[in-house]
Amino acid sequence: MRLTDMRQPMLQLVAVALVCALAASAQTSPEIVVGATFDVARSVELRDGPGEKHDKKINQKASDVLRRLEYMSVDSSTTVKVLDLKGDWAEVQVVEPTHLTDTHRGWIPVSALKRGKATRKRDGWLTNTCFVYAAKDTKSKRVGYITQGAAVSVVDDGSGWLELPAWGINPVKGVETHDFLSDAQMKRSLYIEASKFTETPPGRQ
């Protein structure tokens, strides 16, 4: 067999290998870059280094209060900034809520980061009594309502709607029963119109 006859199959194999490598790279680290902020997809503990061989970071304040060993962690109630990347691990620092920024910094699996634009976690009050909807649409099911002046915790994705997170304590009452919704009922996605929300305390509005 001539050398020229062997080159074409070899070039084809190289091309296929290159395409596969690029595809694998795109699947393992899409959109995760140093300096960007992300929501956290699941609860995960912070470690001293990139990998499970490294120690979990101890939350000394919580350990002292609860009188048991507690570790620092992040979850869906936090927004983090990526400081470094090593393989499948990211060094992160909490940016919201801000009271955790000085203490909560460490390494977590990249898979724990939620792709896409980070949301804002906000605390505030309602300027008017408003309905709570099952979707970001006033034509969707009215799950309940919250009265004017009530304090709420919300997740703001910039869509004009605010999500009532499962980790928040939000006083939603049923439309028909006028009783507060149970914890189980609050675990689904619930939304209010952003125009009904303010971060200005009552009496200063």
C-alpha positions as CSV (number, residue, x, y, z in Angstrom):
1,M,0.0,0.0,0.0
2,R,1.3,3.4,-0.9
3,L,1.9,6.1,1.7
4,T,-0.6,8.4,0.0
5,D,-3.2,5.7,0.4
6,M,-2.7,5.6,4.1
7,R,-2.8,9.3,4.7
8,Q,-6.5,9.9,4.0
9,P,-7.9,7.4,6.6
10,M,-5.4,8.7,9.2
11,L,-6.5,12.3,8.6
12,Q,-10.1,11.2,8.9
13,L,-9.4,9.6,12.2
14,V,-7.7,12.7,13.5
15,A,-10.6,14.9,12.4
16,V,-13.1,12.6,14.2
17,A,-11.0,12.6,17.3
18,L,-10.8,16.3,17.3
19,V,-14.5,16.8,16.9
20,C,-15.2,14.4,19.8
21,A,-12.7,16.1,22.0
22,L,-14.3,19.5,21.3
23,A,-17.8,18.1,22.0
24,A,-16.7,16.6,25.3
25,S,-15.1,19.8,26.4
26,A,-18.3,21.8,25.6
27,Q,-20.3,19.3,27.7
28,T,-18.0,19.3,30.8
29,S,-17.5,23.0,31.3
30,P,-20.1,25.1,29.5
31,E,-20.4,28.7,30.5
32,I,-18.5,28.4,33.8
33,V,-15.8,31.0,33.9
34,V,-13.7,32.7,36.6
35,G,-15.2,36.0,37.7
36,A,-18.8,35.1,36.9
37,T,-21.6,34.7,39.4
38,F,-23.9,31.7,39.6
39,D,-26.9,30.3,41.5
40,V,-26.3,27.0,43.4
41,A,-28.3,24.0,42.1
42,R,-28.1,21.9,45.3
43,S,-26.9,22.0,48.9
44,V,-23.1,21.2,49.0
45,E,-20.4,21.7,51.6
46,L,-17.4,23.9,51.1
47,R,-13.9,22.3,51.1
48,D,-10.4,23.5,51.6
49,G,-9.3,22.4,48.1
50,P,-10.5,21.0,44.8
51,G,-11.6,17.4,45.5
52,E,-13.2,15.2,48.2
53,K,-9.8,14.4,49.6
54,H,-9.7,17.9,51.0
55,D,-11.3,18.7,54.4
56,K,-14.7,20.3,54.7
57,K,-14.6,23.8,56.1
58,I,-15.9,24.0,59.6
59,N,-18.6,26.6,60.4
60,Q,-17.2,27.5,63.8
61,K,-20.0,30.0,64.7
62,A,-22.8,27.5,64.0
63,S,-20.8,24.8,65.8
64,D,-20.5,26.9,68.9
65,V,-24.2,27.8,68.9
66,L,-25.5,24.3,68.2
67,R,-22.8,22.6,70.2
68,R,-22.1,20.1,67.4
69,L,-19.8,20.0,64.5
70,E,-21.3,22.1,61.6
71,Y,-19.7,22.6,58.1
72,M,-19.9,25.6,55.8
73,S,-22.2,25.0,52.9
74,V,-24.0,26.7,50.0
75,D,-27.4,26.0,48.6
76,S,-30.2,27.4,46.4
77,S,-30.6,30.4,48.8
78,T,-27.1,31.6,47.9
79,T,-25.4,33.3,44.9
80,V,-21.6,32.6,44.5
81,K,-18.8,34.1,42.5
82,V,-16.3,31.7,40.9
83,L,-12.7,32.6,41.9
84,D,-10.8,29.7,40.3
85,L,-11.4,26.5,38.4
86,K,-9.4,23.2,38.6
87,G,-10.9,20.2,36.7
88,D,-14.4,19.5,37.9
89,W,-14.1,21.8,40.9
90,A,-14.6,25.5,41.4
91,E,-13.4,27.8,44.2
92,V,-16.3,30.1,45.1
93,Q,-17.2,32.9,47.4
94,V,-20.8,33.7,48.5
95,V,-21.9,37.2,47.3
96,E,-25.6,36.8,48.4
97,P,-26.6,36.9,51.1
98,T,-23.9,39.5,51.9
99,H,-23.6,38.5,55.6
100,L,-21.9,35.2,54.4
101,T,-19.4,36.9,52.1
102,D,-16.5,37.3,54.6
103,T,-16.7,33.7,55.8
104,H,-18.1,31.4,53.1
105,R,-15.3,30.7,50.6
106,G,-14.2,27.3,49.4
107,W,-14.3,24.6,46.8
108,I,-17.4,22.9,45.4
109,P,-18.1,20.6,42.4
110,V,-18.7,22.5,39.2
111,S,-21.8,20.4,38.8
112,A,-23.4,22.2,41.8
113,L,-23.4,25.5,39.9
114,K,-26.6,26.4,38.0
115,R,-25.9,27.4,34.5
116,G,-27.3,30.7,33.2
117,K,-27.6,34.2,34.6
118,A,-27.5,34.4,38.4
119,T,-30.6,35.7,40.1
120,R,-30.8,38.2,43.0
121,K,-32.0,37.1,46.4
122,R,-34.0,40.0,47.9
123,D,-35.8,40.7,51.1
124,G,-38.5,43.4,51.3
125,W,-42.2,44.1,51.7
126,L,-45.4,44.2,49.6
127,T,-46.7,47.6,48.6
128,N,-50.2,46.1,47.9
129,T,-52.1,42.9,48.6
130,C,-51.3,40.7,45.7
131,F,-52.1,37.3,44.3
132,V,-49.6,34.5,44.2
133,Y,-49.6,32.6,40.9
134,A,-48.5,29.1,39.8
135,A,-46.6,30.6,36.8
136,K,-45.2,33.9,35.5
137,D,-48.6,34.8,34.1
138,T,-51.6,36.6,35.6
139,K,-53.8,34.1,33.6
140,S,-52.2,31.2,35.5
141,K,-53.8,29.6,38.6
142,R,-54.1,31.8,41.6
143,V,-52.5,29.7,44.4
144,G,-53.0,32.3,47.1
145,Y,-52.4,35.9,48.2
146,I,-50.2,37.9,50.5
147,T,-51.4,41.0,52.3
148,Q,-50.1,44.5,52.0
149,G,-47.1,45.3,54.1
150,A,-46.1,41.7,54.6
151,A,-42.3,40.9,54.7
152,V,-41.2,38.5,52.0
153,S,-38.1,36.9,50.6
154,V,-37.9,36.6,46.8
155,V,-35.7,35.5,43.9
156,D,-35.5,38.1,41.1
157,D,-34.4,36.9,37.6
158,G,-35.2,40.3,36.0
159,S,-38.3,39.0,34.2
160,G,-40.8,41.3,36.0
161,W,-41.9,38.4,38.2
162,L,-40.5,37.3,41.6
163,E,-40.3,33.7,42.7
164,L,-41.2,32.9,46.3
165,P,-38.4,30.4,47.2
166,A,-39.0,27.2,49.2
167,W,-36.3,28.3,51.6
168,G,-38.0,31.6,52.4
169,I,-40.7,32.3,55.0
170,N,-43.5,33.9,53.1
171,P,-47.0,34.4,54.5
172,V,-49.1,33.1,51.6
173,K,-52.8,32.5,52.4
174,G,-55.1,30.3,50.3
175,V,-57.6,32.1,48.1
176,E,-60.6,30.0,49.3
177,T,-59.5,28.9,52.8
178,H,-57.7,32.1,53.9
179,D,-55.4,29.9,55.9
180,F,-51.6,30.0,55.5
181,L,-50.3,27.5,53.0
182,S,-48.4,24.5,54.4
183,D,-44.7,23.8,53.9
184,A,-45.5,21.1,51.4
185,Q,-47.7,23.6,49.4
186,M,-44.9,26.1,49.4
187,K,-42.3,23.7,47.9
188,R,-43.6,24.3,44.4
189,S,-42.7,27.3,42.3
190,L,-44.8,30.3,43.2
191,Y,-44.7,33.8,41.8
192,I,-45.8,37.4,42.4
193,E,-45.6,40.5,40.2
194,A,-42.4,42.5,40.8
195,S,-44.4,45.8,40.7
196,K,-45.9,44.8,44.1
197,F,-42.5,44.5,45.8
198,T,-40.2,47.1,47.5
199,E,-37.1,47.0,49.6
200,T,-38.2,50.2,51.3
201,P,-39.5,49.5,54.8
202,P,-43.2,50.3,55.6
203,G,-43.6,53.9,56.8
204,R,-40.7,55.1,54.6
205,Q,-42.5,54.4,51.3
